[in-house]
Amino acid sequence: MVVCGGDNVLAHRLAAELRGVYGEQVVLVLPSGGAEPNRPTGRALTTALIGRITAAVSRTTGNGTANGSAHGTGNGNGSGEGGGAADLPRTLEAPELTDDVLVDAGVPQAAALALMHDDDETNIRAALAARRLNPRLRLVIRLYNRKLGQHVEELLDQAAAVAGLATTDASVTVLSDADTAAPALAATAVAGTSKVVHADGLLLRAVERTPPAPGQVAPRGLATLALLSSTANDPAGAEGSDDSGVGAGPRLLPDDAAVAAAPGRGALVLETVSYSGSAPPPGFLTGRGVPLRELFSRRLRWSVAGFAAAVVGMAIASIVTTEDTTPLHATYLTLLDLFSINDPATDGPMSRQVLQLLAGLVGLLLLPILFAAVLEALGTFRTASSLRRPPRGLSGHVVLLGLGKIGTRVLARLRELDIPVVCVEADPEARGISLARRLRVPTVIGDVTEEGVLEAAKVHRAHALLALTSADTINLEAALYARSVKPDLRVALRLYDDEFATAVYRTLRAAHPGALTRSRSVSALAAPAFAGAMMGRQILGALPVERSVLLFAALDVSLQPQLTGRKIAEVFRPGAWRVVALERASDEDPAVSSGLEWELDPDYELRPEDRVVLAATRQGLAELLARRPVPAQP
C-alpha cells in the first residue's frame, strides 16, 4: 500500500491504520519541506500513531507488549504483531509527485494507492500518472469537490474498462474527509439527529436515541449498532474511542444480552434503509429568490393589507348605497376615485360624494406606500450579497466557529436539519462565506479571541457551540469563554492531538459535570473509511459513533470463509461484525438476485452465491479483508 500525503495528519493516520490494524506493508510519501510548525510530522507522528494502535491491539491479545518501542525504521515484513519500530512504514520524501517518485515508492507493484494531498489538482494529476504506471492499481483519492470527484471516478473506471480490466480490482474510490466527519460533528450539536451512509443509491440511516425514561422501552429498529456512553443518570457520558480500553466509550455491535443489561444507556439504532436516485436538477432561480417576508418589512406588509381592506370596504359601501351598481362596476369606480381619474360626482347623491372624497384620501396614502416598497426592495437586493447579522431575539441556536472545509460541510448538514445557526469566521474570504451568504445564515466576521465577537453571536442564548477552526488553542479558548458565559452550554471541540483532546474533555467534564462536552478529530473519524477503501471498493461508508467508527461493507460470501455455510445468527460476532442485509442468489440462475433483504431470518444458512451487507468495527473488518493474519482484538 502506498500513501501519498501533503504531510497532513490524515495521511499519517491512514498509514498507521493500514499497518497497525490490517497488517499491510505501507510506503508513506511525504513532501520534503513545508511542515506545519508545532505539530509532530513525518516519522515522529507515524511512530506515535503506530505505537497507539499496536499498543491497543496487543493490550488484549497477550502475545505482545504495550511498551514496544517506537524507534528506528520499519523493516516492511508485513507482520501484524505489535512491535514498535518494526511496524513503521517506509517513508520517502519528495518535493512533488513525479513519475520517478511514484516508481521509487513501488506504485507499479503496489496493490493500492491513496492520494491524500489537500490540493484536489495535485491528487488528480497523481492519479492519472499512477493509472498509467499500473493499470491494475486500486486508487483512493481525497477530493473536496464532490461533483468533480464523481466525474474523475467515472473517467478512471471507464479507462480501466476500456483497457480490459473491468473484472480486476482496479477500482477508483473518491472520498472526502469533510463529508465523512460532518455528520458526526453535526450530531453533537443536537440530540437524536440521524447519521446517514449513502453509496450507490443505498441509503442507510441510523438514529442516535437518548436513554429512555424509567419504565419505558425504546424501539429497537432494524438493528442496534452501538450502546452509547451517555446514560440516564450521566448525560455527559464517559466518552472514549474504540482503543480507550474496556468500559470507556461506546460499545459497538452489542448482542441482545448486552442491550438488555444496559437499559439506561443511549443507543445507535439502524432505523430505515431505502434506495434513492440522483437528486433532480435545481429549477430556475432555485436558491436565488428572496422570500417575501424578507423582501418587505412587516410594517409595510401591514400597510398594504390595510390599504387593500380600505378599497374592499369602500367598494362594499358603494354597492350598498348605489342599488343599481354591480360589484364589478362598484370596484371599478372605487379604483378610478383612488387614482383621481374619475369625474366629480357633483350631480350624484350625498353618499356617492362622501365615498369619492374618502377614496381620494386613501389614494393619497398609496403614493408613500409604493415609494416605501421600492426603497425596501432595492435595499433588500443590495444587501442580498452581504452577510446577515444575528437577529435580536435569536435563541436556541448553534454557534459554529470556523467556515473552512469542515465547517462548510457541517453548516450545510445543520441547515439540512433545519437547525438555526450563527457562524463566526475571522477570514471574510473563507471557503464557507459564500455558502453562508447563499443560505442567508447570520455570520459574524471577527476573531473569536477578541472581546465581543461571541457576544455578537448570541452565545449566551445558544444551545450548542461547535468550535471547528484549525487551531486547537482558538477552539479551546472559545469553549472556555463560552462555558464561563453559559455553564450548561453543549460544546464540541475539534482538536488535533488525541491526548490533548482527552485531557481537555476530562477537565471540562469535571468542571461542568452537567453539561455535554465532546472532542472530535476529523482525521480519526475519516481514516477508517479511507483504510477500508484501500482494502477494496466493497466499503459502502463509515458511521461515526462518538469517537469510534463503524464501517459498512458489501461482501461476497464465497470470498469469506468465516461466512460460508453458516447461519446468520452464528455469523454474528459481538464487537466485530454483524450481517444487516442479505442479497440471495436465485436458485435457477445464481447470477440473478432478488434484491436486498433487511428483515433477516436468523436460521438462514449463507450460500457462496449470496452477498451480504455487514456492519463491522475496524478490527473486525481487518480480519475479514486482510490478506495476511492480523492480531485479533476481542
N, C-alpha and C positions, 0 to 999 in steps of 0.2 A: 504494500500500500504506500502511495506517495501522497504527501500532504504539502501543498504549497500555500503559504500564508504570508501576508504582509506584516509579519511579526505581531499579529493580533492574538489575543488570548484564546479566541475560538479555535484557531489552528492548533495551538498547543494542547488545548483540551481534547480536540479531536484525535490528535496523535496519541495522547495518553489513554483515551478511551479505546482506540484500536489495539494498542499494545497491552494495556493492563487488563481489559475486560475480554476482548476477543482473542488475545494472544497472537496477533498478526505481526509480521515484520513490517516496520514502518520506516520510511525515509522522509524527513522533515526538511523542506527547502524554505529558507528564510532570507530576507534581504540583508545585504552586507552593511547597511547603515540606517540611520533614521529611527532608532529605537526610542520609544517614549520614556521620558525620564521618570524616576521614582517608582518604576514598576519593574518587577522581575521579567526578564525577557530571555529569549534564546534557550540555552541548555539549562540555565538555572530554573526557569519556570517549568520546563518539561520535566526536570528532575523532581520538582516539588509535586507536580500533578501525578507523575508515575508513582512516587512514594505514597501518596494518599490512597490511590486506587489499590495498589498492591497490598498496602497495609490493611485496607478494609477487607480485601479478599482473603488474605492469609490469616486474619484475625479469627475466622471461624472454621478454617479448614484444618488447622493443627499441624500441617506439613510445612509451614513456612513461618517466619518470624516477622513481626511488625516492625522490628528495628533494622530491617535490611537497609544498608547504607545506600544512599543515592549519590554516589560519587563515581567518577571515571567515565568511560564511554561504553556505548552499547555494543554487544557482540553480534546482534542480529540473528540469534539462534532460533528464534520463534518460540521459545519456551514461554508458557503462560504462568509459571510459578513465580511467586513473589521473590524478587531477587535484587531490588535496588538498581545498582549500576548496570547489571547485566540486562536489564529490561529497558534501557534507554534507547530510543530510536536513533538511527544515524542522521546527523544534521549536516546540511550543506548550506552555504551562504553564497548568494549571487546578487549583483545589483539589479538584474531583471531576468525574466523568464525567457531565455532564448532556447533555440532548439538544442544547442550544446548542453545547456544546463539541464534540460529535461532528459537528455540521453544520459548524462552523468548521474542523475537521480534514479535511473533504471526504469523510465517510463516505457521503453519498448518491451520490457519483460514483465511489467507490473500488471497486477490484476485490476486495480482501481486507482483513480487519481482524484483528489479533492482540491479544488481551486478556491481558496478562502480569502483572497485579497478584498480590500474594501472597495476597490475600483472595479465596476462592472466591465469596463472595456478591457482591462488587463485580464480578467478571468475569461472573457470570450476569446480573446486572441490566443491565450494559452490553450484553451480547449480545442480550437481549430488545429493548432500545431500538434497537440498531443494525439488527436484523432488521426492525423496524417502519419505520425510515427508508429502508432499502434492502433489499427482499426478495430481490434477486439477489446480495447480498453473500456472499462466501466468508468463513466465520468459523473462526478458530483460537483455541481457548480453553485457557488453562492452569488446570487444576484438580488439586488434590492428591487429593481424594476420588474414587477411581476409579468406585465404584458410582454416585455422584451424576453423574459425568461421562457415564456411559453413558445415564442417563435424560435428561439435558439434550440430548445429541446426538440421541437418538431423537425427543425433543419438537420440537426446531427443524427436524429433517428432515421430520417429519410436517407441520409448519406450512408448510414450503416446498412439499410435495407437495399439500396442500390448496389452496394459492394458485395451483396450476397451473405451478409452476416446477420440476417434477421432472426435466425434461430439461436444465435450465440447470446451471451450476456453482455453485449456491447451497448448497454443502455445508458441513457443520459437522464440524470435527475437534477432539477433546478430547485434549490431551497433558499429560503431567506430566514436568517436568524431572527429578524424583527417580526416576521409573521409567525414564527414558531413560539416566540416568547410573549407576544402581545396578549393572547387570551389569558395566560396565567397572570400577567400584570394587571389586566383589566379586572379579572375576577377578584383580586384582592381589594378592589375599591368598594364592591358591593357583595353582599352575601346572596347565595343562591343563583348566581349567574351561570349560564351554561358554557361548556367548553366543547369545541367542535373540531372534528377531524374530517377534512374534506379532500378526497382524492379520487380522480377518475369518475366523477359523478356520484360517488358513495359518500353519504353524509352521516357521520356518527356524532350524536350529541349526548354528552354526559352532563348531569346536573349535580352541583355541589349542594347537598342538603344539610341544613343545620340540625343539631341534635333535637329529637322530638321531645315534647313535654312529657313529664312523668305520667305513665298510664296510657300513652299513645304509642302507636307503632307506625313508623314511616313507611310509605310504599316502597317496595323493593326495586321496581323497574325490571328491565331485562336481565341485568346482572349487576352485582356490587363489585365495583372495580377497586375500591380502596376504603379503608377506615381512616378518617382524618384525625389530626392531632387534637382539634378542638373538642371539648366536652361540654356537657350541660352546665357543669359547675365552674369550668375554666374556659371562657370563650376565647381567650388569647391563645390557649393551647401551648404545647411544648414542641414547636415546630423543629424539624430536622430533616436532613436528606436521607437517602437510602443507604448511605455509608456512615450514618451517625451512630450506629450501634443499635442493639435490641432495646426497645422501649422508647426510643426517641424518634419522633417523626411519624409519618403516616404508615399504615400497614397495607401494603399493596396486595391485591388479589387474595383477599381472605376467603376462607371456606365458610360454610353455613354455621359451623360451631363457633368460629371466631366472631361472626356477626352477631349471633345470639348472645355471646358472652360480653358484648360491648354495647349495651343498649343506650348508654349516654354519650356515645361518640357520633360525630357527624360522619357522613358517608358520601362518596362519589359514586353515582349510580348511572349506568348506561340506560338512557331513557327512551330515545327514539332513534330509529335508523331509517333512512329513506334514500331514494335516488333523486337527484336534482340535475336538470340540464343546465346549459350555459345561460347566463343572465341575458335578458333581452337588451338590445342596444338602447341607450338613452334616447328619449324623444327630443323633439326640437325645443330648445330653450330649457331643457331639463337642468335644474340646479342653477339657472341664471336669473330666474324671476325673483321678484321681491314680494313677499306676502303683503296683502292689503293692509293688515294691521300694522305693518312696519313702514309701509309707504306713506300712510296718512296717520296723524295723531288721533287719539281718542276724542279730543275736543273738537277737531274738525269733523270727525265722523258723526258726532252728536249734532253738530251744527247742520250738516247735510240732512240728517234724519229729521231734525226739527223743521227745516225748510220744506222737505217733502210732505211732512204732516200738515203744514200750513196750506200747501197747494191742494191737498186732498180735502181739507176742511172747507176751503173756500169753494171748491167745485161742488161739494155736497150742499153747501149753503145756497149756491146758485141754482141747483136743481130744485131745492125746496121752495125758494122764493119765486122762481120762474117756472110755472107749471108746464108751459109748452116747450121747455128745453130738454133735450135728450142728454144722458150722461156724457156722451162723447162731445156733443156740442158745448155743454157747460164747461168741460175741461179745456176745450179749445179756447173759449172766451176768457177763461181764467188765465191761461198762458199768454194770450195776447195782452191782457191787462198787466201781467207781471213784466213783460218786456216793453211796456208802454208803446205799443204799436196798434192799439185799438182806438176807435173813435170814442170821444167822451159821451157818456150816457146822459146828455142833458135832457133828453125827452123821455128817459126811462123812469121807472118807479124809484122811490127813495131807497129801497133795499138794494137795487142794482147799482145805484150811485155809491152807496156806502161800501159795497163789495169791491167796486172798482178802485176806490181810494185805498182800501186795505191791500188790494193786490199790488198797487203801485208802491206802497210802503214796503211790502215783502220783497218786491223786485229790487228796491234799493239795497236790501241786505244781501242780494245774490252776488253783487259785484265783489265785496270783500271776501265772501266765501270762495269764489273762484280764484281770486288773487292769492289767498292763503293756500289753496290746494296746489296751485302752480309752484309756489315757493317751497312747500314741503316736499313735493315730488322731486324738484330739482335738488334740494338738499339731500334727500334720501339717495338718489342715484349718484350724487357726488361723493357721499360717504360710503357707498357700497363697496368701493375698493379699499377702504380703510378698515382698521380693526375696531370691533365693538369694545366698549368699556363694560365692566360688570354692572348689571342693573343694581339700583339702590336697595331693593328689598330682597335680593337673592339670598337663599339659604338652602342647606341640604345638598349642596353640590360637591363636586370633586375638583380639587385643586391639582392641576397637572404641571409639574415643573420640568421644563425641557421639551423642545419640539425638534429633536434630531430624528434619526432613523427610527429609533424605538418609540419615542414619544409620539411621532406622527402616526405610527400604526396603532398605538394604544388609543390615541384620540379618535381615530376612525372607528375602532371597536366600541368605545364608550358611546359614541353618537349612534351607532347601530342599535345599541341597547336603550337609546333614548334617556341617557343619564346626563343631567346638566353638568357642564364642565367649564372651568375657568383656567386658562393656560397662562403660564408665566415663562417668558423667554427673554434672555439677555440680548440675543442677536436678532435685529429686525429683519435680517436676510436668511434666517434659518429655514431648513427644509420644510417644516410643518406650518410656517406662517401662511403660505398660500392656501393650505387646506383649512386652517382656522378661519381665514377670511371668507373662503367659499362656503363653509358651513355656518358662518355667522356666529362663531364661538367667541365669547368675550375673552380678550387677551390683554395681559399687562406686559409691556415691554420694560424690562429692568432687571437688575441683578438682585437675586433673592437674598443676598447677604446684606444688601443695603436696607436701611430702615424705611418702612412704609410700603415696601413692594408687596409683601404678603398681606398686609392690611388692605391694600387696594384690591387684592384678590378675594377679600372677604373670608380669610381662613378661619376667623373666629366663629363663623356661622357655617363652616363647611362640614361635610360628612366624612370625607377622607382626603388624604394627601398622598399623591404619587410623586416621589422625588426620583426622576429618571434622567437627570443630567449625567454627563460622562465623568464628572468629578465626584469622588467619594466624599470629600470634605464639604462640598457645597450641599450635597444631599443630606449629610448628617447635620450640618448647621441648620438647614431649613427644617428638618424634622424636630430638632431640639427646640427651636424657637416656636414652631407651631404647637408643640406639646406644652410649652410654657403659657401659650395663649389659651389653648383648649386642651386640658389634660386627657379627655376621653376621645380625642381625635384618632380615627383609624389611619395608620401610617404604613406605607410600603416603600422600602428603600431599594434602589438599585446600587449595589456595592460590588466592587471589583474582587476583593480578596475574601475568600471563604472564612478564614479565621477571624478577620476583622468584622465580617458580617455577623458571625456567631457571637462575638463579644458585644457588638452593638445591640443585637437582638436581646441578649440576656440582660444587658444593663437597662435598656428601655423597658423591658417587661418587668424587671424588678422595681424600677422607679414608678411605673404606671401599670400595675397588675390588672386593672380592669379594662384597659384599652388594648385593641388589637394592633400588634406590631409584626410586620413581615419584612424580610430581607430577601432580595432576589438577585440572581446573577444570570444575565442573558446568555452568556456562553455556556453556563452549566445547564440551562434549560434546552439550549439548541444542540449541544454537542451529541447527545444520544441519537437524535434524529439524523444528523449527518453521518454518524458512525453506522447506523442501521442501513442507510442508503449506500454506503460504501460496500456493505456486505451483499447487496442485491436490491433490485428495484421493488421487491415484494413488500417493502416497508410502506404502509399507507400514510403514516403520520405519527406524531408524538403528542401525548396528552399530559401536560404538566400537572402534577399533584403536589401542591406546596413546593418543596424544594427537591422533590423526586420527579421521575418521569416514567410514564407508561407508554410502551410502543405497540402499535397495531400493525400486524403483518399478515399478508395473504400468502399461504404456503401450499404447495402440492404435497399431499400425504405420501405419495410414492417416494419423495426425496427425504422424508423424515422417518427414520426407523423407530423413533420414540412414539410415533403416532399410528403407524400402520398396524391394522388388525386389532386395535384396542378400542374399547368403548369410550364414549365421550366423558362419562363420569370417571373412568380410570385414567384418562389422559390429563385431567385437571391436576396441576401441581400448585398448591397454595404458595404464594410468594414467588412463583416462577412464570407460569403461563396458564392461560385458560382459553378454551375454544368459545368464541362468542357467536360465530356464524358458520354455516356449512353449505357448501355447494356440491350437491350429489351428482354423480355421473349417471346418465341414463343406462338402463340395463340393455337396451337394444343397441345403442351407439354410445360408447364411452366418451366420444368427443362432444356429445350434446349434454348440456347440463340443464337442470330445472330451475336455476336461479338460487340466490342466497336464501337460506332459511335461518331465522333468528329465534324461533321457538323450538329449541333443541330437545330431542329425546335422549336422555342420559344413557339409555341402554343401546343406542345405535352404535354399531361397530364400523369404524372408519375403514374404507377400502382404498387401495392405491390410486384409483381413478378419481377420488374425491379431492376437493380443495377446501381449506378451512381459513377462517379469519381468526387470528389469535390476538389476545391482549397479553403482553409479556413485559416483564421487567428487563432491565439491561442485562443482568446476569443470565436470566432465563433465555433471552433471545440469543445471547452469545453461545450458550450450549447448543441451541438448535442450528445456528447458522455457521458456527466456527468450523474452519477446515482442519483444525487440529485440536486436541483436547485442551480444555481450559479448566482452571480450578473451580469447582462448584461452590456456591455460597448458599447455605440453607435459607 
